[in-house]
Each structure stands twice: as structure tokens, then as C-alpha cells.
């Protein structure tokens, strides 16, 4: 049966369920009485939807609250254990796999190393190795938490690269910097028979999953628009605004900042990533005469570089002289990043720029102040005055959390129903609800 605007009764019921679930999830616990004005639904519709959701185990009672002159009102909330999600971060040195409940409480985690050689050894990203890590790691986290695979809402995966979709292969990854040329990752995972066919995979760019996490639960809450920067071995960004729906990954790290400049790992010359990514930063330090720790991974080497450039006081309270080479390279990197931020400001005019990723968080606020000063000096005056540049608040696991949000968002967009024939793209109304949510 069709109603106005071509929507069916089934569509309306799904929308009503979504409205109730999202309000309980973001603003709950709430009473049935409060859900009416919060969702715009009639008391009868609220009662019907709540009865369905309680019967299905998606919603549960959470105490009561006194009412004016009547019986106490029962409070309701989304049941955290009514569904589970797996979030995966295919990172630069490891694959991280985490299992969450609906409240995004971590229940289990496993990490599989990708190190097989030097920083430019692309064999660490061998597709077979990555798929094997997922084939082993996904059952491991399920077994550790004692959760049946059939209870999964889906598996979200953040990857380095551009994700396209085809009818035959599903998500296909074009990861030029890691040597992935049209890798049919979703098909490979399906063929590995890791999970029941009813469990969907959601595969997207890692910067986008980081952005989604920060916008939902981190430093982006309440913002109308933001650019969320992933600063690790390389750099990337996700731009979120009303006209971009849930966000769009942009290959910001491959903007040309210097004509005929340094060779980037993507093969081009002069990319921002060739100057501002952690891998390039450490290489430039070594080329300038610095001494990164021999055999150390990038995180350890960057820690050493920061300690050399910004030494802590000794036992007597005396601050040693900084390593001039390390300091000069960091200051030049701050200027390159600032110039890159100015491009984001001029192109998208975001309300906020948020910096995440292990390297961005490790460099921290002292480095960010210098980047901000360069960004505002290079950008147009008006949009630069409107933007706030800050660090993300969700820590180094934000990519994995954001990946887990992908199946969560799809599940709620379906009104809590099981997976349909085609995954449902999360409704932009979710971001509106998040902006309206009070930020403590």
C-alpha cells in the first residue's frame, strides 16, 4: 500500500522505528511520554513502535521517573546487548580488529602485525596476508567474547585508499600508496566464508571512518561542518557538511604543494604527504643529518624525534638544548601542514578542523599551535576566522570505532530490522540529530 510521496506503509513504519531508536540511543533513557515530542510521532504510534521494539529485545526498561500528578513513567533505552558490530582498521603496521556492543563498549580486540621490512616495503600490504589476518582475527574476537556470528549487525572496515563499488564485487579498494590496484576486498572476504551471508560488510576509507567517529562521539559533536584529518604514516581527510551527507573522504594528502618536489609514495611529485606524513617526516630528518633510532618502527622513531626537538627538563630543572635539525624539520613540516589546512579552509570553509591518527595525536598541541598559525596566515581571512582547529578526542582507536559505526548506522537506518537485500545508506538525518544533541 502506497501513501503520499510514493512511500509505502512499510517505509513509514521503518521511519517511525528509526526515529524512536535514534532518540533513545542518543538522548535516552526516555519515557514514552517524552518520545512523542522528541520524535514528532503521535502517542499511539510511539506506543506501537515501542511495543514492537521491546518484543524484539531492541529496547528495554531503564527505571522510572516521577510524573506530575500521576504514576511514575517508565524509562526506556536501547539494549546494548541486542546487537554487535566489528570494527577493523587496516593500518600502516597492523590490522586491528575490535568487537563492540550497541553502546560501542569494546568487548574484545586482536591486532595482527603487517611489518615485513622497511617503511617502503609494499609486501607488508599483501592482499592475501590482510585477508588471512581478517579470516583469523574475526573468529578470535567473537570467540573471546562468546558471541555468535549470527548476532553481528555487520563488519565495518577502514582501508587506506579510494573505495568504489561494483555489482559483481561489492567494495573495491584502489590503494595506490599501498600497491592495491582495484582489490575486490568484499568479494575476497565473502569467498573466505568468514561469516553467514546475512552479515553485511561495510568497507570505506579510513579517514572517513575516523571522521564519522569524531562527528558522532568526539570533538565534532554539534558542528555543522568539519574536516577531520587522519595524520599517520601518510595523511588523509574526511569532509563533513550538510551537502555531503555522512561525510566524504578526500585525497587531501595528494594535493601538490611543491611543483617537481619530493617523490611521494603514490608515485607523483610534490604531494603534501611527501612532506607532512610521518614516514616522510622521519626520512627528511635522516636526510638532514638526524639520527632516528636504528630498526625502530615509525611511532618509536617519531617519539625520539619529538624528544630531541622538544627536550624535557633534567633532574636539576635545566632544559637541554634542542636538536636543531629535528626542530627545523618539524617546523618546516608544520608549515606544509598549515598550507594544507589552508586549502581545506578555502575549499570547504569548515567550522572545525580536527586532527587525529597516531602521529597527529603524538605531535599534540604544541605542534598544532604552529600548524594553526601557518594555516591562518595562508588561508583567506574570513573563512580562517570562522574555523577552529583542534585535536580529536577519541584517541588512536578512532578509526576502528568509526568502522564499527558503519554497520550500526545501517542497522538503525533500517529501523532495527535485519539486513535487507542491499545495505541502506545511513540517513543524513542522523547527523542532524547529533547536532541537536546537547554536548556536556
C-alpha positions as CSV (number, residue, x, y, z in Angstrom):
1,X,0.0,0.0,0.0
2,X,1.3,3.4,-1.0
3,X,0.8,6.6,0.8
4,X,1.8,10.2,0.0
5,X,5.1,11.0,-1.7
6,X,5.3,7.4,-3.1
7,X,6.3,5.9,0.3
8,X,4.7,2.7,1.4
9,X,3.3,1.8,4.8
10,X,6.4,-0.3,5.3
11,X,8.5,2.8,4.7
12,X,6.6,4.8,7.2
13,X,6.9,2.0,9.8
14,X,10.6,1.8,9.3
15,X,11.0,5.6,9.6
16,X,9.0,5.6,12.8
17,X,11.1,2.8,14.3
18,X,14.3,4.7,13.2
19,X,13.0,7.9,14.9
20,X,12.3,6.1,18.1
21,X,15.6,4.2,18.1
22,X,17.8,7.2,17.3
23,X,16.2,9.3,20.1
24,X,16.6,6.5,22.6
25,X,20.1,5.9,21.5
26,X,21.4,9.5,21.6
27,X,19.1,11.1,24.2
28,X,17.9,8.1,26.3
29,X,16.7,6.9,28.6
30,X,13.4,8.5,27.8
31,X,9.7,7.8,28.7
32,X,7.0,7.0,26.1
33,X,5.6,10.4,27.0
34,X,8.8,12.2,26.2
35,X,9.3,10.2,22.9
36,X,6.2,11.9,21.4
37,X,7.5,15.5,21.2
38,X,11.1,14.2,20.7
39,X,10.2,12.3,17.5
40,X,7.1,14.2,16.3
41,X,5.0,10.9,16.4
42,X,1.6,10.5,18.0
43,X,1.3,8.8,21.3
44,X,-0.4,5.8,19.5
45,X,2.5,5.5,17.0
46,X,5.0,5.7,19.9
47,X,3.2,3.0,21.8
48,X,3.0,0.7,18.8
49,X,6.7,1.1,17.9
50,X,7.9,0.8,21.5
51,X,5.9,-2.4,21.9
52,X,7.5,-3.9,18.8
53,X,11.0,-2.9,19.8
54,X,10.6,-4.3,23.3
55,X,9.1,-7.5,22.0
56,X,12.2,-7.9,19.7
57,X,14.6,-7.2,22.5
58,X,16.0,-4.0,21.0
59,X,14.6,-1.7,23.7
60,X,14.5,-2.4,27.5
61,X,13.2,-0.7,30.6
62,X,15.7,1.5,32.5
63,X,14.0,2.6,35.7
64,X,11.3,5.2,36.2
65,X,10.8,8.9,36.7
66,X,8.1,10.7,38.7
67,X,5.4,12.4,36.7
68,X,3.3,15.5,37.5
69,X,0.4,14.2,39.5
70,X,0.3,10.7,38.0
71,X,2.0,7.3,38.2
72,X,5.8,7.2,37.6
73,X,6.8,7.0,34.0
74,X,8.9,4.0,32.8
75,X,12.1,5.0,31.2
76,X,13.3,3.2,28.0
77,X,16.7,2.7,26.4
78,X,18.3,0.8,23.6
79,X,19.5,-2.6,24.8
80,X,23.3,-2.6,24.5
81,X,23.4,-6.4,24.1
82,X,20.8,-6.6,21.4
83,X,23.4,-6.5,18.6
84,X,27.1,-6.4,18.0
85,X,29.5,-4.8,15.5
86,X,33.1,-5.5,14.4
87,X,35.3,-2.6,13.5
88,X,38.5,-3.1,11.5
89,X,41.4,-0.7,10.9
90,X,43.7,-1.8,8.1
91,X,46.5,0.4,9.3
92,X,50.1,1.1,8.3
93,X,51.8,-1.5,10.5
94,X,49.0,-3.8,11.7
95,X,45.4,-4.9,11.3
96,X,43.3,-4.0,14.4
97,X,40.0,-5.9,14.9
98,X,37.6,-5.0,17.7
99,X,34.2,-6.3,18.7
100,X,31.6,-3.8,20.2
101,X,28.1,-4.0,21.6
102,X,25.5,-1.4,20.6
103,X,26.7,1.1,23.2
104,X,30.2,0.9,21.5
105,X,31.7,-0.8,24.5
106,X,34.7,-2.8,23.4
107,X,34.3,-6.5,24.2
108,X,37.3,-8.0,22.5
109,X,40.3,-7.0,20.4
110,X,43.1,-8.6,18.4
111,X,46.0,-7.0,16.5
112,X,47.8,-8.6,13.6
113,X,51.2,-7.2,12.6
114,X,51.9,-6.2,9.0
115,X,55.6,-5.5,9.4
116,X,57.7,-7.4,6.9
117,X,60.5,-5.0,6.2
118,X,61.4,-1.3,5.7
119,X,58.9,1.5,5.6
120,X,58.5,1.3,1.8
121,X,58.1,-2.4,1.5
122,X,54.7,-2.8,0.0
123,X,54.7,-6.5,0.6
124,X,53.5,-5.8,4.1
125,X,50.1,-5.0,2.5
126,X,49.9,-8.2,0.5
127,X,46.2,-8.8,0.0
128,X,46.5,-12.5,0.9
129,X,48.2,-11.5,4.2
130,X,45.5,-9.0,5.1
131,X,42.6,-11.4,4.2
132,X,44.3,-14.1,6.3
133,X,44.5,-11.7,9.3
134,X,40.8,-11.0,9.0
135,X,40.0,-14.7,8.5
136,X,41.8,-15.4,11.7
137,X,41.0,-12.3,13.7
138,X,37.2,-12.1,13.3
139,X,36.5,-15.5,14.7
140,X,39.1,-14.8,17.5
141,X,37.2,-11.7,18.8
142,X,33.8,-13.5,18.6
143,X,35.2,-16.5,20.5
144,X,36.8,-14.3,23.2
145,X,33.5,-12.5,23.9
146,X,31.4,-15.6,23.4
147,X,29.2,-14.0,20.7
148,X,27.7,-16.0,17.8
149,X,28.4,-14.7,14.4
150,X,24.7,-14.5,13.6
151,X,24.3,-11.8,16.2
152,X,26.5,-9.4,14.3
153,X,24.9,-6.3,12.7
154,X,27.9,-6.2,10.3
155,X,31.6,-5.7,9.9
156,X,33.0,-2.2,9.2
157,X,36.4,-1.9,7.7
158,X,38.6,1.2,7.3
159,X,41.1,1.0,4.5
160,X,43.8,3.3,3.0
161,X,42.6,4.3,-0.4
162,X,39.6,5.1,-2.5
163,X,36.6,2.7,-2.3
164,X,34.4,2.1,-5.3
165,X,31.5,-0.3,-5.6
166,X,30.5,-2.7,-8.3
167,X,27.5,-5.0,-8.6
168,X,29.8,-8.0,-9.1
169,X,32.4,-7.4,-6.4
170,X,30.9,-5.0,-3.9
171,X,33.5,-2.8,-2.3
172,X,36.7,-2.5,-4.4
173,X,39.8,-0.7,-3.0
174,X,42.1,1.5,-5.0
175,X,45.0,1.9,-2.7
176,X,47.8,3.4,-4.8
177,X,50.1,4.1,-1.9
178,X,50.0,0.5,-0.6
179,X,50.1,-1.2,-4.0
180,X,46.4,-2.1,-4.2
181,X,45.0,-1.8,-7.7
182,X,41.3,-2.5,-7.8
183,X,41.4,-5.1,-5.0
184,X,37.9,-6.7,-4.7
185,X,38.1,-6.9,-0.9
186,X,34.5,-7.5,-0.2
187,X,34.3,-10.4,-2.6
188,X,37.5,-11.9,-1.2
189,X,36.0,-11.8,2.3
190,X,32.8,-13.4,1.1
191,X,34.7,-16.1,-0.6
192,X,36.6,-16.8,2.6
193,X,33.2,-17.7,4.2
194,X,34.1,-15.9,7.4
195,X,30.5,-15.1,8.4
196,X,27.0,-16.0,7.4
197,X,25.7,-14.4,4.2
198,X,23.3,-12.3,6.3
199,X,26.1,-10.4,7.9
200,X,27.0,-7.4,5.8
201,X,30.4,-5.8,5.2
202,X,30.8,-2.0,5.1
203,X,34.2,-1.0,3.7
204,X,35.2,2.6,3.5
205,X,38.2,4.9,3.6
206,X,39.9,5.1,7.0
207,X,39.8,8.9,7.1
208,X,36.1,8.7,6.6
209,X,35.6,6.2,9.5
210,X,37.8,8.5,11.7
211,X,35.6,11.5,10.7
212,X,32.4,9.6,11.4
213,X,33.6,8.6,14.9
214,X,34.7,12.2,15.8
215,X,31.4,13.7,14.5
216,X,29.2,11.2,16.3
217,X,31.0,10.9,19.6
218,X,34.2,13.1,19.7
219,X,35.3,16.7,19.0
220,X,33.0,17.1,16.1
221,X,29.7,16.8,18.0
222,X,27.4,19.8,17.4
223,X,29.4,21.1,14.4
224,X,27.5,22.0,11.2
225,X,30.6,21.1,9.1
226,X,34.1,19.8,9.8
227,X,37.3,18.5,8.1
228,X,38.7,15.6,10.1
229,X,42.4,14.9,9.3
230,X,44.0,11.5,9.6
231,X,47.7,12.0,10.2
232,X,49.7,8.8,10.4
233,X,52.4,7.4,8.1
234,X,50.5,9.3,5.4
235,X,47.8,11.9,5.6
236,X,44.1,12.0,4.6
237,X,40.9,13.8,5.4
238,X,37.2,13.5,5.6
239,X,35.0,16.5,4.9
240,X,31.5,16.6,6.6
241,X,28.9,19.1,5.7
242,X,25.1,19.3,5.1
243,X,25.6,18.8,1.3
244,X,28.0,15.9,1.8
245,X,25.7,13.7,3.9
246,X,27.6,11.5,6.3
247,X,30.9,12.7,5.0
248,X,33.3,12.2,2.1
249,X,36.9,11.1,2.1
250,X,39.2,13.4,0.1
251,X,42.7,12.5,-1.1
252,X,44.0,15.6,0.6
253,X,47.4,14.1,1.2
254,X,48.0,14.1,-2.6
255,X,47.4,17.8,-3.2
256,X,50.5,19.2,-4.9
257,X,52.3,21.6,-2.5
258,X,55.5,21.8,-4.4
259,X,56.0,21.5,-8.2
260,X,58.6,18.9,-9.1
261,X,59.1,18.3,-5.4
262,X,59.8,15.2,-3.4
263,X,58.6,11.9,-4.8
264,X,55.5,10.7,-2.9
265,X,54.8,7.0,-2.3
266,X,51.9,7.3,-4.6
267,X,54.4,7.9,-7.4
268,X,53.7,11.6,-8.0
269,X,56.0,14.5,-7.1
270,X,55.4,17.3,-4.6
271,X,52.4,15.8,-2.7
272,X,51.6,17.1,0.8
273,X,52.1,13.5,2.1
274,X,55.7,13.6,0.7
275,X,56.4,16.3,3.2
276,X,53.9,16.0,6.1
277,X,53.3,12.3,6.6
278,X,55.2,10.7,9.5
279,X,57.1,8.4,7.1
280,X,58.3,11.4,5.0
281,X,59.0,13.5,8.1
282,X,61.3,10.9,9.5
283,X,63.0,10.4,6.1
284,X,63.6,14.2,5.9
285,X,65.1,14.2,9.4
286,X,67.5,11.5,8.4
287,X,68.4,13.2,5.2
288,X,69.2,16.4,7.1
289,X,71.6,14.6,9.4
290,X,69.3,13.4,12.1
291,X,69.7,10.0,13.7
292,X,66.4,8.1,14.0
293,X,66.7,5.0,16.3
294,X,68.1,2.2,14.2
295,X,65.5,-0.5,13.4
296,X,62.7,1.3,15.3
297,X,59.2,1.5,14.0
298,X,57.7,4.8,13.0
299,X,55.9,5.5,16.2
300,X,59.1,4.9,18.3
301,X,61.2,7.0,15.8
302,X,58.7,9.9,15.9
303,X,58.8,9.8,19.7
304,X,62.6,10.1,19.6
305,X,62.4,13.0,17.2
306,X,60.0,14.9,19.4
307,X,62.1,14.3,22.4
308,X,65.1,15.6,20.5
309,X,63.3,18.7,19.3
310,X,61.5,19.5,22.5
311,X,63.6,18.1,25.3
312,X,62.2,17.8,28.8
313,X,64.0,19.4,31.8
314,X,66.6,17.2,33.5
315,X,66.6,16.3,37.2
316,X,68.0,19.8,38.1
317,X,65.3,21.5,36.1
318,X,67.6,22.6,33.3
319,X,66.2,22.3,29.8
320,X,68.8,20.8,27.4
321,X,69.5,22.4,24.1
322,X,67.1,21.1,21.4
323,X,68.3,19.2,18.4
324,X,68.3,21.9,15.9
325,X,68.0,19.5,12.9
326,X,64.9,17.8,14.4
327,X,63.4,21.1,15.3
328,X,63.9,22.7,11.9
329,X,62.3,19.7,10.1
330,X,59.3,19.8,12.4
331,X,58.9,23.5,11.9
332,X,59.0,23.1,8.1
333,X,56.5,20.2,8.4
334,X,54.2,22.4,10.4
335,X,54.3,25.0,7.6
336,X,53.5,22.4,5.0
337,X,50.6,21.1,7.1
338,X,49.4,24.6,7.7
339,X,49.4,25.3,4.0
340,X,47.4,22.1,3.5
341,X,44.9,23.2,6.2
342,X,44.5,26.5,4.4
343,X,43.4,24.5,1.3
344,X,40.7,22.8,3.4
345,X,39.7,26.1,4.8
346,X,39.5,27.9,1.4
347,X,37.8,25.0,-0.4
348,X,35.3,23.8,2.2
349,X,35.1,26.6,4.8
350,X,34.6,24.2,7.7
351,X,33.5,25.2,11.1
352,X,36.2,22.9,12.6
353,X,39.3,21.1,11.5
354,X,40.1,18.1,13.8
355,X,43.4,16.2,13.8
356,X,43.5,12.5,14.6
357,X,45.6,9.5,13.8
358,X,48.6,8.2,15.9
359,X,51.1,10.8,14.5
360,X,48.7,13.7,14.9
361,X,47.9,12.8,18.4
362,X,51.6,12.2,19.3
363,X,52.7,15.6,17.9
364,X,50.0,17.1,20.0
365,X,49.0,20.6,20.9
366,X,52.4,22.2,20.9
367,X,52.9,21.3,17.2
368,X,49.3,22.1,16.4
369,X,49.7,25.7,17.6
370,X,52.4,26.2,14.9
371,X,50.3,24.5,12.3
372,X,47.3,26.7,13.1
373,X,49.4,29.9,12.9
374,X,50.6,28.9,9.4
375,X,47.1,27.8,8.3
376,X,45.5,31.2,9.2
377,X,48.3,33.1,7.5
378,X,47.9,31.1,4.2
379,X,44.1,31.0,4.2
380,X,41.6,33.7,3.2
381,X,40.9,35.9,6.1
382,X,37.1,35.4,6.5
383,X,36.9,31.6,6.5
384,X,40.1,31.4,8.6
385,X,38.4,33.5,11.2
386,X,35.4,31.1,11.4
387,X,37.3,27.8,11.8
388,X,38.5,26.2,15.0
389,X,41.5,23.8,14.7
390,X,41.8,21.2,17.4
391,X,42.8,17.6,18.2
392,X,40.4,14.8,18.0
393,X,39.3,13.3,21.4
394,X,38.7,9.6,20.6
395,X,42.4,8.6,20.6
396,X,44.3,6.2,18.3
397,X,41.4,3.7,18.2
398,X,39.0,6.2,16.5
399,X,39.3,4.6,13.0
400,X,38.2,1.3,14.4
401,X,35.3,2.9,16.3
402,X,34.2,4.7,13.2
403,X,34.4,1.5,11.2
404,X,32.0,-0.1,13.7
405,X,29.7,2.8,13.4
406,X,29.1,1.9,9.7
407,X,27.0,-1.2,10.4
408,X,25.4,0.5,13.4
409,X,24.2,3.3,11.3
410,X,22.9,1.0,8.6
411,X,21.1,-1.1,11.2
412,X,19.3,2.0,12.7
413,X,18.5,3.3,9.2
414,X,16.6,0.1,8.7
415,X,14.6,0.7,11.9
416,X,16.5,-2.1,13.6
417,X,15.3,-4.7,11.1
418,X,17.7,-7.4,9.8
419,X,19.9,-6.7,6.8
420,X,17.9,-6.3,3.5
421,X,19.0,-7.2,0.0
422,X,21.0,-4.0,-0.3
423,X,22.8,-2.2,2.5
424,X,20.9,1.0,3.5
425,X,23.0,4.2,3.4
426,X,22.8,6.0,6.8
427,X,20.2,8.8,6.6
428,X,21.7,12.3,6.8
429,X,19.0,13.0,9.5
430,X,21.3,11.1,11.9
431,X,23.8,13.9,11.7
432,X,21.1,16.5,12.4
433,X,20.1,14.5,15.5
434,X,23.7,14.6,16.6
435,X,24.0,18.3,16.2
436,X,20.8,18.8,18.2
437,X,22.1,16.6,20.9
438,X,23.4,18.6,23.9
439,X,27.1,18.4,24.4
440,X,28.1,18.2,28.0
